Amino acid sequence: MKSLIKGDLTYSKGKLLSVLINRINHKYASLHINKFPQLAIFSFDHIGMHINLYGRYEREFLDLVSELISKKIPNACSISAVDIGANIGNHSVFFANHFKNVFSFEPNPITYEVLKINSKYAASKKNIHSYCLGLSDRNAELHFEVNSSNIGGSRIIQEKNKLDSNNFIEILVKRADELDALKEANIGLIKIDVEGHEINALKGAHEIIIKNKPIIIFEQHASEIYDGTSEVISYLESLGYDFFELKKRFDFGEGFLNRFARLLLTKIFGSRLSLVQADKFKEKCYDMIVAINE
């Protein structure tokens, strides 16, 4: 009997929470419906939840990227962008409004199916060319670990880790320099988010980068940074790139209290992001680093 009563109470609490969340979702949906494209999402995924709440994943970042494109790539409407690690197409759909063509690469077959839907139905222009393919420094089949609660956190894993994972698939990867569509394109921007495989993908696109000198947008984890730089940063620096890091208006660090303070102040005073030139990088996570070769 005690278990039954406890279960009923738990159900009641869950039902109340569900009603509140439903109200919030509907409120935000009415605000976003005319501002942002309707995207197909994974219902319990980190990115999907952000899209429901804010209309677009990394909305503030992309607003800043829009300004960057206007200032640095005035001919964007006549050239192409490349989205490496496109996930469900949140960024690809955004890029489609700015560029003539968008080449989107997503190696996870299930995620790729959602990307195809969004490329076809969510983008205002039918200019997204999607590929169920990963980009790397070699042509091969690699092991890929799928993160069910955060699809965007899925990653290529090493052979030695294969037996440690219960949730991996085999994916196909190729060198960007060997893909005819990219070799023939005039590329103005590359966005890359491949959870630690960035250096491999960039080295596989070496000739494309040399030829086009595109703006490159990428992230870096704290573990990848040592002595003020990283393998990716050093590689791009050798090709003539300068770097700009994302600065938040209220940035007190990554602890819980610091995050709470940032959230509170942002709600009161509003958010403001900016790009600041950086010569050295601290050992922390960078959501967005912009590399420019001028």
Backbone bond lengths (Angstrom), bond angles and torsions (degrees), N, CA, C in turn:
res aa  C-N    CA-C-N  psi(-1)  N-CA   C-N-CA  omega(-1)  CA-C   N-CA-C  phi
1 M - - - 1.455 - - 1.525 111.56 -
2 K 1.347 116.64 -42.00 1.453 120.16 -179.73 1.525 110.60 -60.80
3 S 1.318 115.24 -41.93 1.458 118.91 -179.53 1.522 111.10 -64.23
4 L 1.356 115.35 -38.34 1.456 119.98 -179.76 1.520 110.61 -64.65
5 I 1.328 117.45 -45.78 1.461 121.87 179.80 1.529 110.34 -62.82
6 K 1.324 115.63 -44.85 1.457 120.50 179.44 1.528 110.26 -60.30
7 G 1.326 115.20 -41.38 1.457 119.24 179.08 1.512 111.47 -63.58
8 D 1.350 117.30 -40.65 1.452 121.39 179.19 1.521 111.24 -63.79
9 L 1.341 116.16 -41.79 1.458 120.47 179.02 1.526 110.82 -64.57
10 T 1.318 115.19 -41.01 1.461 119.71 178.77 1.520 110.66 -63.41
11 Y 1.336 115.23 -41.03 1.461 119.89 178.52 1.522 110.27 -62.95
12 S 1.348 116.87 -42.39 1.466 121.28 -179.52 1.524 111.14 -62.42
13 K 1.329 115.24 -43.84 1.465 118.94 178.55 1.528 110.39 -63.35
14 G 1.328 115.01 -41.78 1.455 119.46 179.93 1.522 111.51 -64.10
15 K 1.340 115.74 -38.86 1.461 120.62 179.31 1.526 111.08 -65.00
16 L 1.337 116.42 -41.99 1.462 121.02 178.50 1.526 110.73 -63.14
17 L 1.330 115.67 -44.95 1.462 120.02 178.58 1.520 110.71 -62.33
18 S 1.324 116.04 -38.97 1.459 120.95 179.43 1.526 111.36 -62.37
19 V 1.332 116.26 -41.42 1.470 121.15 178.86 1.526 110.56 -62.69
20 L 1.340 115.99 -44.06 1.463 120.56 -179.66 1.527 111.19 -63.74
21 I 1.335 115.61 -45.72 1.465 119.84 179.76 1.522 110.63 -63.36
22 N 1.340 116.53 -39.75 1.454 121.48 179.62 1.529 110.92 -61.56
23 R 1.337 115.35 -41.08 1.468 119.53 178.57 1.525 111.21 -63.62
24 I 1.334 114.82 -44.25 1.465 119.76 179.50 1.525 110.54 -62.05
25 N 1.337 115.98 -45.20 1.466 120.18 -179.76 1.519 111.93 -60.27
26 H 1.339 116.54 -43.46 1.459 120.35 -179.76 1.529 111.41 -67.20
27 K 1.328 115.78 -36.15 1.465 119.59 178.17 1.520 110.49 -62.69
28 Y 1.325 115.95 -47.94 1.459 119.62 -179.15 1.523 111.36 -69.68
29 A 1.322 116.95 -33.91 1.466 120.21 178.75 1.523 110.81 -60.45
30 S 1.330 116.35 -41.83 1.462 120.35 -179.84 1.526 111.61 -65.93
31 L 1.339 116.36 -29.30 1.466 120.50 178.40 1.526 111.77 -76.41
32 H 1.334 116.57 -33.78 1.464 120.91 -172.43 1.520 114.28 -93.92
33 I 1.331 117.68 -17.42 1.460 121.25 -167.74 1.526 112.94 -58.13
34 N 1.342 117.34 -33.69 1.457 120.20 -178.29 1.527 113.55 -99.83
35 K 1.332 116.19 -0.23 1.468 119.97 -177.35 1.523 113.48 -105.24
36 F 1.328 115.51 -30.27 1.461 119.51 -172.37 1.528 110.76 -129.96
37 P 1.318 117.19 153.70 1.470 120.04 177.52 1.520 111.36 -69.19
38 Q 1.321 116.52 148.76 1.464 120.69 176.24 1.523 108.24 -80.53
39 L 1.318 115.43 117.94 1.455 121.02 -178.01 1.520 111.49 -106.40
40 A 1.311 116.38 139.90 1.466 120.86 168.76 1.525 107.34 -73.49
41 I 1.341 117.23 136.44 1.465 121.22 -175.93 1.526 110.62 -136.36
42 F 1.335 116.22 168.62 1.460 121.95 167.63 1.526 106.92 -87.39
43 S 1.328 117.01 126.70 1.463 121.72 -167.87 1.517 115.14 -59.91
44 F 1.327 119.26 -35.42 1.462 120.39 -175.80 1.528 112.03 -109.67
45 D 1.301 116.24 18.92 1.460 120.78 -174.73 1.524 111.34 -90.65
46 H 1.320 116.27 150.16 1.465 123.36 179.96 1.529 111.46 -55.06
47 I 1.316 116.86 -48.23 1.461 120.81 -178.67 1.522 110.99 -66.45
48 G 1.344 116.70 -42.07 1.455 120.72 179.30 1.516 112.60 -59.92
49 M 1.327 117.17 -41.10 1.463 120.83 179.52 1.525 110.97 -65.44
50 H 1.317 116.96 -37.94 1.468 120.35 177.83 1.526 111.01 -66.46
51 I 1.319 116.91 -39.00 1.462 120.10 178.48 1.523 110.27 -63.41
52 N 1.333 117.29 -41.47 1.463 120.75 177.74 1.525 111.74 -59.85
53 L 1.327 116.37 -41.86 1.463 121.04 -175.09 1.524 113.25 -80.65
54 Y 1.322 117.11 -39.32 1.463 120.19 -170.11 1.524 114.20 -115.20
55 G 1.329 117.42 -1.96 1.458 120.33 177.66 1.510 114.19 89.03
56 R 1.322 115.75 -29.91 1.464 121.02 179.93 1.521 107.82 -156.37
57 Y 1.314 117.78 139.91 1.459 120.84 177.59 1.530 109.56 -71.56
58 E 1.336 116.18 137.49 1.465 122.83 -177.38 1.530 110.47 53.40
59 R 1.303 114.40 46.20 1.467 121.62 -176.05 1.529 112.53 -57.93
60 E 1.337 117.26 -46.55 1.465 120.33 -178.37 1.527 111.21 -65.99
61 F 1.335 116.06 -39.14 1.462 119.61 177.71 1.525 110.05 -59.95
62 L 1.327 115.87 -45.75 1.460 119.86 -175.78 1.524 111.97 -70.35
63 D 1.330 117.73 -30.15 1.469 119.99 173.09 1.529 109.86 -61.21
64 L 1.328 115.30 -40.27 1.465 120.39 177.98 1.527 110.74 -68.11
65 V 1.323 116.43 -39.40 1.468 120.72 177.80 1.527 110.54 -63.30
66 S 1.325 116.56 -36.01 1.464 120.86 177.91 1.530 110.62 -60.17
67 E 1.331 116.24 -43.02 1.466 120.74 176.44 1.527 110.57 -64.15
68 L 1.319 115.57 -41.11 1.465 120.95 -179.81 1.525 111.06 -61.63
69 I 1.321 116.29 -43.98 1.466 120.85 179.45 1.527 110.39 -61.82
70 S 1.335 116.39 -43.72 1.469 120.88 -179.27 1.527 111.72 -60.74
71 K 1.336 116.14 -38.46 1.466 120.28 -176.11 1.525 113.15 -83.73
72 K 1.334 116.64 -39.49 1.459 120.42 -171.04 1.529 114.49 -103.17
73 I 1.340 117.29 -19.92 1.473 119.59 -179.17 1.533 108.13 -129.56
74 P 1.337 117.76 67.95 1.471 120.37 -176.46 1.522 113.81 -61.95
75 N 1.333 116.97 -22.24 1.472 120.89 179.69 1.527 112.28 -98.26
76 A 1.331 117.09 22.81 1.471 121.31 -175.37 1.523 112.59 -54.21
77 C 1.319 117.43 -35.89 1.465 120.58 -175.89 1.528 112.75 -67.10
78 S 1.322 117.01 -10.32 1.469 119.54 -179.89 1.524 112.80 -113.67
79 I 1.354 117.54 3.04 1.465 121.09 179.68 1.533 109.81 -128.84
80 S 1.326 117.18 -170.20 1.468 120.99 -169.98 1.524 112.80 -120.54
81 A 1.330 114.53 159.66 1.465 123.24 171.90 1.521 108.33 -121.64
82 V 1.335 115.72 153.98 1.463 121.61 178.11 1.521 108.27 -122.92
83 D 1.328 116.66 128.40 1.466 122.93 179.23 1.529 107.84 -112.32
84 I 1.335 116.13 103.72 1.465 121.63 -178.02 1.522 108.71 -98.95
85 G 1.325 116.51 115.71 1.458 121.52 -170.37 1.515 108.52 84.85
86 A 1.330 115.25 56.45 1.467 121.38 -170.03 1.517 113.84 -74.95
87 N 1.340 117.49 -17.98 1.458 120.93 -178.25 1.532 109.18 56.58
88 I 1.320 118.94 -131.78 1.465 121.33 -176.68 1.525 112.76 -85.32
89 G 1.337 116.99 -3.80 1.461 119.62 175.70 1.512 115.36 104.33
90 N 1.326 118.47 10.99 1.465 121.42 179.30 1.535 111.34 -51.92
91 H 1.322 117.00 -50.66 1.463 120.94 -178.83 1.534 111.44 -75.73
92 S 1.319 117.12 -36.79 1.468 120.34 -179.99 1.522 111.57 -60.43
93 V 1.325 116.33 -43.38 1.468 120.89 178.87 1.528 109.95 -62.61
94 F 1.321 116.46 -38.86 1.467 120.93 176.14 1.529 110.65 -63.80
95 F 1.320 117.11 -47.95 1.471 120.91 -179.39 1.527 111.67 -62.61
96 A 1.325 116.46 -30.49 1.469 120.49 -177.64 1.525 112.28 -60.23
97 N 1.324 117.01 -25.66 1.465 121.04 178.76 1.526 112.50 -78.38
98 H 1.320 116.90 -15.61 1.464 120.96 -175.03 1.524 113.72 -108.89
99 F 1.337 117.28 -28.98 1.465 121.01 -172.61 1.527 111.83 -114.53
100 K 1.329 115.14 159.44 1.462 120.34 177.68 1.518 110.77 -65.90
101 N 1.342 116.29 -43.75 1.462 121.87 179.22 1.518 109.93 -138.49
102 V 1.328 115.83 149.94 1.461 122.34 174.60 1.525 107.53 -127.12
103 F 1.320 116.24 125.15 1.462 121.86 176.56 1.527 107.64 -103.31
104 S 1.342 116.07 114.92 1.464 121.91 -172.43 1.523 110.66 -113.67
105 F 1.333 115.32 130.77 1.465 121.32 -176.83 1.524 110.51 -121.41
106 E 1.332 115.59 122.19 1.464 122.24 179.42 1.530 108.49 -141.06
107 P 1.341 118.50 114.01 1.468 120.87 -173.34 1.524 115.74 -82.18
108 N 1.342 117.50 -19.68 1.471 120.59 -179.10 1.531 109.12 -76.33
109 P 1.335 119.51 115.80 1.471 121.52 -173.68 1.527 114.35 -56.80
110 I 1.327 117.86 -39.80 1.464 120.37 -179.07 1.524 110.17 -69.33
111 T 1.320 116.57 -46.89 1.461 120.59 178.44 1.521 110.64 -62.06
112 Y 1.316 115.94 -36.12 1.464 120.63 179.39 1.528 111.46 -61.43
113 E 1.337 117.35 -37.06 1.464 120.10 178.76 1.528 111.01 -62.43
114 V 1.339 116.79 -37.87 1.469 120.50 177.10 1.529 109.66 -69.62
115 L 1.329 116.33 -40.15 1.467 120.58 176.18 1.523 110.95 -57.06
116 K 1.322 117.05 -42.52 1.469 120.59 179.54 1.526 111.47 -61.73
117 I 1.339 115.90 -41.91 1.469 120.15 178.99 1.525 110.27 -61.80
118 N 1.332 116.42 -47.68 1.461 119.64 -178.71 1.522 112.07 -67.48
119 S 1.324 116.67 -34.41 1.464 120.33 177.38 1.523 110.91 -63.93
120 K 1.323 115.58 -35.44 1.467 120.38 -176.82 1.519 112.98 -84.39
121 Y 1.336 117.29 -40.51 1.462 119.91 -170.38 1.528 115.02 -109.20
122 A 1.345 118.44 -25.77 1.467 119.54 -175.81 1.523 112.58 -91.98
123 A 1.313 117.37 -31.49 1.466 120.72 -178.55 1.523 110.30 -73.63
124 S 1.328 116.22 134.46 1.465 120.10 -179.66 1.526 111.22 -69.45
125 K 1.333 116.13 -27.88 1.458 121.50 174.99 1.526 108.83 -111.78
126 K 1.291 116.86 143.04 1.472 120.71 -179.87 1.533 109.35 -90.74
127 N 1.318 114.55 63.76 1.464 119.69 -173.25 1.524 112.93 -125.62
128 I 1.345 117.01 18.25 1.459 121.14 177.45 1.525 108.92 -97.69
129 H 1.314 116.27 122.82 1.465 122.30 178.45 1.525 107.10 -107.79
130 S 1.329 116.45 108.57 1.468 120.67 -172.22 1.527 111.48 -103.46
131 Y 1.341 114.76 147.01 1.462 122.02 -177.36 1.523 109.65 -134.97
132 C 1.335 116.29 131.71 1.470 120.42 174.91 1.527 107.08 -83.95
133 L 1.318 113.96 80.05 1.457 120.23 -168.85 1.522 109.52 -161.31
134 G 1.330 115.95 142.54 1.454 120.66 171.75 1.514 109.17 -100.00
135 L 1.328 116.59 155.87 1.459 120.60 176.71 1.522 109.34 -109.21
136 S 1.334 115.57 137.63 1.461 120.56 -176.25 1.528 109.17 -150.80
137 D 1.329 116.57 -168.27 1.462 121.44 178.66 1.527 111.94 -95.90
138 R 1.326 116.48 9.04 1.467 120.73 178.13 1.529 109.05 -156.12
139 N 1.313 115.82 163.21 1.457 121.70 174.87 1.522 107.85 -95.21
140 A 1.330 117.16 117.71 1.468 119.24 -173.50 1.520 110.31 -166.57
141 E 1.334 115.02 175.26 1.462 122.20 166.90 1.521 106.97 -106.53
142 L 1.332 116.88 129.11 1.458 121.64 -176.83 1.521 110.30 -124.15
143 H 1.322 116.03 160.89 1.460 122.11 177.92 1.528 109.30 -83.16
144 F 1.328 114.97 137.39 1.467 120.85 -173.74 1.521 108.93 -131.55
145 E 1.320 117.01 121.10 1.458 122.09 -179.48 1.521 109.95 -92.44
146 V 1.330 117.01 123.49 1.463 122.47 -177.47 1.519 110.03 -93.97
147 N 1.325 116.40 125.15 1.460 123.34 176.43 1.524 107.80 -96.57
148 S 1.325 118.16 105.36 1.465 122.10 -171.92 1.521 113.22 -66.97
149 S 1.335 118.18 -33.01 1.464 120.74 -177.39 1.520 112.53 -88.75
150 N 1.308 116.71 -13.51 1.464 121.94 177.36 1.524 107.58 -147.44
151 I 1.328 115.30 84.79 1.460 120.94 -174.99 1.529 110.88 -55.31
152 G 1.337 115.97 -34.93 1.452 120.26 179.67 1.517 113.29 -66.23
153 G 1.331 117.27 -16.50 1.457 121.57 178.41 1.516 113.16 -90.97
154 S 1.318 117.72 2.59 1.470 121.19 175.95 1.522 108.98 -64.52
155 R 1.335 116.81 149.99 1.465 117.87 -171.68 1.522 112.33 -153.70
156 I 1.308 114.38 158.50 1.461 121.57 171.51 1.522 108.36 -73.30
157 I 1.356 116.34 134.94 1.463 120.20 -179.32 1.521 110.08 -118.87
158 Q 1.318 115.07 158.04 1.455 120.71 -179.33 1.529 110.59 -77.80
159 E 1.293 116.68 159.14 1.467 122.80 179.32 1.521 111.77 -54.99
160 K 1.325 116.82 -40.03 1.462 120.28 -176.59 1.528 112.74 -66.70
161 N 1.334 116.72 -19.41 1.461 120.09 -179.57 1.523 112.59 -92.79
162 K 1.310 116.44 -4.98 1.460 120.20 -172.99 1.524 112.24 -55.82
163 L 1.318 117.20 -45.64 1.459 120.81 -176.45 1.524 112.54 -74.15
164 D 1.344 117.10 -12.40 1.456 120.62 -179.72 1.523 112.01 -87.75
165 S 1.320 117.69 -6.75 1.457 121.03 -175.39 1.525 111.17 -115.14
166 N 1.332 115.41 134.08 1.463 120.95 177.35 1.522 111.66 -98.87
167 N 1.310 116.11 1.85 1.456 119.07 -172.69 1.531 110.03 -136.30
168 F 1.323 117.04 63.15 1.456 120.03 -178.93 1.522 110.46 -128.38
169 I 1.325 114.44 155.91 1.457 122.09 177.26 1.533 107.89 -132.70
170 E 1.322 115.64 169.85 1.459 120.54 174.71 1.526 108.06 -98.58
171 I 1.324 116.80 133.64 1.462 120.61 178.82 1.523 110.04 -125.12
172 L 1.319 114.94 156.71 1.456 121.50 177.87 1.525 109.33 -95.84
173 V 1.330 117.23 132.39 1.466 121.69 175.63 1.528 109.22 -125.83
174 K 1.327 114.98 149.24 1.464 121.03 177.77 1.520 110.21 -139.99
175 R 1.317 115.68 163.90 1.456 121.88 175.38 1.527 108.78 -82.05
176 A 1.328 116.77 130.34 1.459 120.73 179.72 1.525 111.38 -59.66
177 D 1.325 116.87 -34.98 1.465 121.00 -178.58 1.523 113.16 -62.95
178 E 1.334 117.57 -15.25 1.459 120.91 -178.95 1.530 112.82 -101.84
179 L 1.324 117.57 2.53 1.465 121.13 -179.52 1.525 109.60 -94.17
180 D 1.321 116.62 119.93 1.463 121.50 -175.71 1.525 112.41 -57.13
181 A 1.331 117.40 -41.50 1.464 120.79 -177.42 1.522 111.48 -58.82
182 L 1.330 116.77 -38.77 1.464 120.73 -179.34 1.525 111.74 -80.96
183 K 1.319 116.94 -35.93 1.467 119.89 179.59 1.526 110.97 -62.45
184 E 1.325 116.58 -34.32 1.462 121.08 -176.43 1.524 113.05 -88.02
185 A 1.327 117.92 -12.52 1.463 121.56 -174.77 1.525 112.04 -86.38
186 N 1.323 114.74 152.31 1.466 121.93 170.44 1.527 106.37 -95.20
187 I 1.320 117.53 107.94 1.465 121.94 -169.23 1.526 110.77 -105.78
188 G 1.328 115.40 124.83 1.463 120.42 -178.09 1.509 114.41 -103.48
189 L 1.337 116.99 -18.96 1.468 119.67 -176.77 1.523 110.12 -151.40
190 I 1.322 115.24 139.16 1.466 122.03 172.39 1.517 107.98 -125.33
191 K 1.321 116.49 124.44 1.467 121.01 171.26 1.520 106.51 -108.44
192 I 1.327 116.19 131.22 1.461 119.42 -176.67 1.521 110.30 -133.83
193 D 1.326 115.05 125.80 1.471 121.96 178.58 1.525 107.03 -143.26
194 V 1.327 115.67 90.93 1.464 120.01 -173.99 1.530 112.02 -131.13
195 E 1.324 115.91 27.22 1.464 122.34 169.31 1.529 114.20 49.87
196 G 1.333 115.68 57.48 1.457 119.70 174.70 1.516 115.55 97.97
197 H 1.334 117.11 -7.94 1.474 120.03 -179.44 1.534 111.07 -100.10
198 E 1.339 116.68 13.34 1.459 121.23 -175.39 1.528 113.10 -58.18
199 I 1.323 116.66 -46.63 1.465 119.15 -176.32 1.525 111.19 -61.84
200 N 1.321 117.12 -36.36 1.469 120.79 178.84 1.524 110.80 -66.16
201 A 1.342 115.80 -45.36 1.462 120.14 -179.18 1.527 111.22 -64.94
202 L 1.330 116.81 -40.33 1.463 120.40 -179.10 1.526 111.86 -68.43
203 K 1.322 117.00 -39.86 1.469 119.55 178.15 1.527 110.89 -65.65
204 G 1.325 116.41 -31.55 1.460 120.36 176.60 1.517 113.00 -74.42
205 A 1.348 116.43 -10.69 1.470 122.06 178.03 1.527 110.93 -113.04
206 H 1.327 116.66 22.02 1.471 122.17 -172.96 1.529 112.36 -54.61
207 E 1.325 117.16 -49.57 1.466 120.59 -176.98 1.525 111.18 -66.59
208 I 1.322 116.73 -36.73 1.468 120.93 178.25 1.521 110.24 -64.65
209 I 1.329 116.95 -41.51 1.464 121.38 179.70 1.527 110.46 -66.79
210 I 1.327 117.28 -44.09 1.467 121.49 178.58 1.528 110.61 -60.14
211 K 1.322 116.10 -43.33 1.466 121.35 -176.67 1.526 112.58 -69.37
212 N 1.338 117.72 -44.37 1.465 121.46 -170.17 1.524 114.89 -100.02
213 K 1.344 117.67 -23.57 1.470 122.22 -174.44 1.541 111.30 49.50
214 P 1.325 117.80 51.16 1.472 119.99 -177.71 1.523 111.73 -71.33
215 I 1.318 116.79 156.25 1.460 121.06 165.73 1.525 106.88 -65.96
216 I 1.323 116.81 135.65 1.466 121.02 -178.71 1.524 108.93 -121.20
217 I 1.318 116.12 124.54 1.465 122.34 -179.91 1.518 108.14 -112.00
218 F 1.326 116.55 125.35 1.463 120.11 -177.04 1.520 110.03 -149.13
219 E 1.325 116.34 167.92 1.456 121.95 175.62 1.524 109.13 -115.99
220 Q 1.329 115.49 161.00 1.457 120.62 177.39 1.520 109.62 -138.34
221 H 1.328 115.80 136.09 1.458 120.85 175.19 1.524 109.30 -88.25
222 A 1.325 115.62 155.91 1.464 120.60 -178.46 1.524 111.65 -56.60
223 S 1.327 116.54 -36.92 1.470 121.15 -177.64 1.528 112.86 -67.06
224 E 1.340 117.20 -15.99 1.462 120.88 -178.50 1.531 112.54 -90.38
225 I 1.325 116.54 -10.16 1.467 121.02 -174.98 1.524 110.42 -103.68
226 Y 1.326 115.10 131.42 1.469 120.61 179.04 1.525 109.02 -146.38
227 D 1.315 115.89 131.00 1.466 121.92 177.17 1.530 111.69 56.48
228 G 1.349 115.44 40.99 1.457 120.75 173.71 1.507 116.48 83.12
229 T 1.327 117.50 2.41 1.457 119.66 -178.60 1.527 109.74 -147.59
230 S 1.324 116.45 -174.10 1.469 122.42 176.64 1.518 107.51 -149.20
231 E 1.309 115.98 172.40 1.465 119.66 179.85 1.526 111.02 -62.49
232 V 1.337 116.23 -40.75 1.469 120.47 179.32 1.524 110.44 -65.72
233 I 1.327 116.56 -48.22 1.466 121.03 -178.23 1.529 110.78 -61.89
234 S 1.318 117.06 -44.71 1.468 120.86 179.52 1.527 111.46 -62.73
235 Y 1.330 115.74 -40.24 1.465 119.96 179.93 1.526 110.79 -63.71
236 L 1.334 116.94 -48.80 1.463 120.19 -179.11 1.526 111.35 -67.86
237 E 1.315 116.58 -33.71 1.467 120.44 176.88 1.531 110.42 -62.00
238 S 1.318 116.56 -37.32 1.470 120.62 178.86 1.526 111.99 -66.69
239 L 1.338 116.20 -18.41 1.465 121.31 178.69 1.524 111.99 -95.98
240 G 1.345 116.47 4.33 1.463 120.18 175.71 1.513 115.84 98.45
241 Y 1.314 117.69 15.05 1.463 120.99 -176.76 1.526 112.29 -87.77
242 D 1.345 115.33 145.18 1.457 123.85 167.63 1.521 107.89 -105.88
243 F 1.346 116.53 160.11 1.463 120.22 -171.20 1.527 112.39 -125.51
244 F 1.327 113.92 144.89 1.456 121.74 178.41 1.523 108.13 -131.95
245 E 1.319 115.73 129.50 1.460 119.62 179.78 1.520 110.61 -103.82
246 L 1.315 115.00 154.39 1.453 121.95 179.75 1.525 109.85 -79.54
247 K 1.320 116.46 127.70 1.458 121.91 177.24 1.527 109.34 -114.28
248 K 1.335 115.32 128.47 1.453 120.45 177.34 1.525 109.56 -94.34
249 R 1.315 116.55 150.77 1.465 120.84 -176.74 1.522 111.41 -60.05
250 F 1.305 115.78 -44.16 1.465 120.81 179.13 1.523 107.99 -119.91
251 D 1.300 116.39 99.61 1.462 120.90 -177.39 1.518 109.24 -128.35
252 F 1.340 115.51 102.35 1.460 120.73 -176.66 1.526 112.31 -109.84
253 G 1.309 117.63 8.62 1.453 120.23 -177.16 1.512 111.46 116.29
254 E 1.339 116.53 -173.70 1.454 121.63 -171.45 1.525 114.47 -107.24
255 G 1.331 118.79 0.50 1.461 120.33 178.85 1.519 112.16 -68.05
256 F 1.352 116.54 164.47 1.465 120.78 -176.70 1.522 111.67 -59.09
257 L 1.341 117.38 -48.57 1.464 120.92 -178.72 1.526 111.05 -64.50
258 N 1.318 116.87 -37.32 1.464 120.34 178.17 1.524 111.20 -65.55
259 R 1.329 115.50 -41.32 1.467 119.75 177.86 1.527 110.82 -64.84
260 F 1.334 116.02 -41.18 1.466 120.60 -179.98 1.526 110.23 -63.54
261 A 1.341 116.65 -44.12 1.464 120.76 179.08 1.523 110.84 -61.69
262 R 1.346 116.63 -41.33 1.460 120.87 178.97 1.523 110.86 -63.67
263 L 1.336 116.24 -43.01 1.461 120.86 179.35 1.519 110.83 -62.42
264 L 1.337 116.97 -44.35 1.463 121.88 -178.60 1.523 111.01 -63.60
265 L 1.321 117.06 -48.11 1.463 121.00 -178.80 1.525 111.72 -67.03
266 T 1.324 116.17 -34.52 1.460 120.07 177.60 1.522 110.88 -65.37
267 K 1.338 116.06 -40.25 1.464 120.44 178.22 1.521 111.12 -63.65
268 I 1.332 116.97 -35.75 1.461 121.44 -177.08 1.531 111.68 -79.80
269 F 1.327 116.58 -47.73 1.460 120.95 -171.43 1.529 114.21 -105.99
270 G 1.334 116.16 -7.37 1.453 119.47 -177.83 1.514 111.55 87.10
271 S 1.316 116.11 160.57 1.463 120.70 -177.36 1.518 109.98 -98.49
272 R 1.309 114.51 154.12 1.457 119.90 176.33 1.521 108.34 -150.32
273 L 1.312 115.80 122.79 1.455 121.00 179.26 1.522 109.44 -111.40
274 S 1.308 115.88 149.78 1.457 120.20 177.07 1.522 109.39 -147.13
275 L 1.315 115.78 159.58 1.459 121.95 175.89 1.523 108.64 -106.76
276 V 1.327 115.27 125.43 1.464 121.57 -176.92 1.521 108.68 -121.98
277 Q 1.329 116.69 133.51 1.462 119.56 -179.42 1.520 110.59 -62.53
278 A 1.325 115.43 139.20 1.466 121.25 -176.84 1.520 110.13 -131.37
279 D 1.328 115.54 134.07 1.462 121.16 175.84 1.519 111.73 -102.48
280 K 1.329 115.43 -31.30 1.461 121.32 178.19 1.521 108.95 -131.49
281 F 1.325 115.87 151.05 1.454 121.36 -176.39 1.524 110.41 -122.06
282 K 1.334 115.09 136.98 1.459 120.75 177.41 1.524 109.41 -76.98
283 E 1.317 115.90 161.51 1.462 120.63 178.53 1.525 109.18 -80.58
284 K 1.324 115.79 78.20 1.455 123.19 179.02 1.520 108.19 -148.60
285 C 1.310 116.05 172.56 1.465 120.75 179.79 1.527 110.00 -80.94
286 Y 1.313 116.47 132.52 1.461 122.34 175.91 1.525 108.04 -114.29
287 D 1.332 116.18 114.77 1.460 120.45 -179.71 1.525 111.56 -68.59
288 M 1.329 115.54 -31.10 1.460 118.12 -178.43 1.522 110.44 -151.39
289 I 1.310 116.00 121.57 1.458 122.76 169.91 1.525 106.57 -119.63
290 V 1.313 116.30 133.67 1.463 121.38 -179.97 1.523 108.92 -110.31
291 A 1.319 116.11 125.35 1.464 122.30 177.96 1.524 108.97 -107.71
292 I 1.343 115.88 126.74 1.464 121.64 -177.01 1.525 109.20 -127.19
293 N 1.318 115.81 134.06 1.464 122.55 179.18 1.519 108.34 -116.64
294 E 1.332 116.42 102.84 1.469 120.55 -177.58 1.525 110.86 -118.06
